[in-house]
Amino acid sequence: MKVSDILRVKGNTLYTVPPEQPLAEAVQTMAEFDIGSLVVMNHGELVGMLTFREVIAAVVKNGGSVGSLVVRTVMDDAPLTCTPETEIDEVRRMMLGRHARYMPVLNGRTLMGVISFYDVAKAVVDSQDFENRMLKAYIRDWPVEEEGAAEPKL
């Protein structure tokens, strides 16, 4: 299974923010759309990722408020990325290794979407459920050997 399989099921709604946007507006967007991340884009290029992790760290560092902070000052400017052709097992390893919950998907320099750890976990579970059902169907339809069929007839 590849990242493109997740994107096909997930759809293509993207939420982006410019790096100079006030953090308060970005947080408002995240709350309004119930999303945990925003891709930071500058002149059509991915320049970072803003997740609730960076927002919380900034709020704590800023004495409990976002104040006049802008996205650029708190974003992850080196997010993990993958391509639509990346295998899900590789994405899972990458996300676990960096404790990343969200990963932009790039085709060259074009942003194709964002996948979350939830999306990856769901794809893996769905795939295992399908495989499990197929194995059970195979076992259920296994031909029954008749008694004595294994013995040679004389």
Secondary structure, DSSP 8 states (H G I E B T S, - for coil): -BHHHHHHHH-----EE-TTSBHHHHHHHHHHHT-SEEEEEETTEEEEEEEHHHHHHHHHHTTSS-TT-BHHHHSBSS---B-TTSBHHHHHHHHHHHT-SEEEEEETTEEEEEEEHHHHHHHHHHHHHHHHHHHHHHHHT-----TTTTS---
